Amino acid sequence: PPGTPEKDEKWIVGEFNCSCVGISKCLASCITDDAPNACFSDIAKKDSLEVRKIGSLVGRKALQILDKANKPAKSTDAMDALKLILKSESPKLAQDETLVTKLMEWKRGA
């Protein structure tokens, strides 16, 4: 929703097809009522190199997004562990978000 901080945004792919991402040269390979057995080899030979390049690019970008989305979980685990350590010394330290954030930034830079 508008106004949601970027770190709290959640995106779900409900559909991913050739036309929605503008790879019209792949439409020949899309299964439809008229072409129930369509497949990659139905793409014109003259278009196959470009289609492979575009598909590879989209795949790499998707993996980058998924990798980036996966990293906060590791960071959250590390932050939870840090808070437990701080809490063992003093509960107030574990609740000090500024301290926790600065220590996490320091850890990433080390």
N, C-alpha and C positions, 0 to 999 in steps of 0.2 A: 504493500500500500504506500501511497505518497507519504513522505516524511519518515519512513522507516530507515533507521541507520543502516548503512551498507553492511556492517558486520552482522546484523540481524536478518538480512534479506534471505529468503529461501526461494530457489527456483526449481521447478519441476518440469521436465520435458514430458509433455503430454502426447506429442506427436512429432516425428521427425521424418520428413519426406523430401523428395527432390525439389518439388515446387516451392515449399516454404522457405528453403534456403537459397533459392535461385539457381539451382543446378538443372536448368531445363534440358540440357543434353542427356540427362539421366532418365528422363521421363519414359523413354522406350523400355526401360528395365523395371518400371513400376507395375506391380500386379494390379490389375483392374478386372472388372467383370468381363470386359472385352478381351483381355489378355491375361488369363488366369495362370499361365505358365511363363510369364515374362521373367527374364533374368539378365544378368550383367552382359552376357554375350549378345543381347539384342541392341546394345548401344552401337551406333555406327562406328566402324573402324576408324574413320577420320576424326572422330570425337574422343576416342578412348584414351589417348594420351592426356588431353586436357582434363577429362573427367577424373583420371587417376590423380593428376596433380591437385585438382580442387578437393577431391575426396581425402587425399593425404593431408592437405592443409587443414581442412575442417576437423579431421581426426586428431591431428596434433594440437589444435586449439582446444578441442574438447578435453583432451587429456591434461593440458595445462590448467584448465579451469577446474577439473576434478581433483588434480593434485593440490592446487591452491586451496580448494574447499576442504581437503583432508588434513591439511597442516594445522589448523586451529585445534583439532582434537589432541594432537601431540602437545601443543603449547598449553592447552587446558590441563592435561595430565601433569605437565611439569609445574604449572602454576599451583595446582592442588597440592603437589608434593612440597613445594616451597612454602605454602601456607601452613602445612602440617609442621614443618621444621620451625617456622616462626612461632606457631602456636605453642610448641613445646617450650619455647623461651618465655613468651608472653602472649596471651590472647589478643591484646591490643595490637601487637605487631602484625599478626595475621589478618587483622581487619583494616590495616592501613594500605588502601589500594595504591596510593602513590608510591609507597615503599616497595610493594610487591611488583608494580609495573617497572620501576627503576631497576630492581634486581633482575627481572626477566630480560630487560633490554641489555643490561650488563652481561648476563649469561649468553645472550645471542651474539654479542660482540666479542666474547672471549674465545 
